[in-house]
Amino acid sequence: MIVRPLRDSLRSLKSLTGTPPPFDPSAAPDNPFDLFVEWFTQAVDAGQVEPHAMALSTVDADGVPDARVLILKDLTDEGWWFASSSASAKGVELTANPVAALTFYWPTVGRSVRVRGTVTRGSDDENARDFSRRGLGARAVALGSPQSAPLGSRDESEAAIDTAARELDAHPELVSPAWTLWCVRPESVEFWQSDAERRHQRLRYSSQGQSWSTTLLWP
């Protein structure tokens, strides 16, 4: 079977169609946290769909990269937080090699943010509290599903999740022992603003202990 190349179709698609708000790198905040909140808020106000979605990139035991999209849970002075099973592929990779990168892309405002740093775990209490805040369906999946493991059939997963849902209905206090909050503590954060002529603006924050330095980057 010959697959038709996508080149012509891809060439016909428009890109960088968003409308970036004004951005003056020389007036940027002293730290990347404040600028992230500013950009995130502007993306939300502009109607960006799921602005809290982000790509999490990790590496496996062989140094091979992996990436998947998940949801930002929180931003604190410590870093960017997300949650997942420690027994999942990403959980195993983060346990063995606790470094990661996050990528946000908000096409409505033509902006992206890249975060790189080390990863730490939440406390048992924080993990349990986050788990309890999830809806019943999400908790049942987390409790009854060995995430990322090979699956024999859809019926198998549905039966296991239904069983977990009944257990949670009878015992709402149940918490998946593998459920984990993770925090990416940033070593560098890059803010990228698009330009239709590819004259993009890029500003990178680099950690300097308790302070941050900033560097402009070529497009």
Summary of the structure (lengths in Angstrom):
residues: 219
radius of gyration: 20.2
end to end distance: 40.1
largest distance: 59.0
contacts: 581
relative contact order: 0.17
helix: 32%
strand: 32%
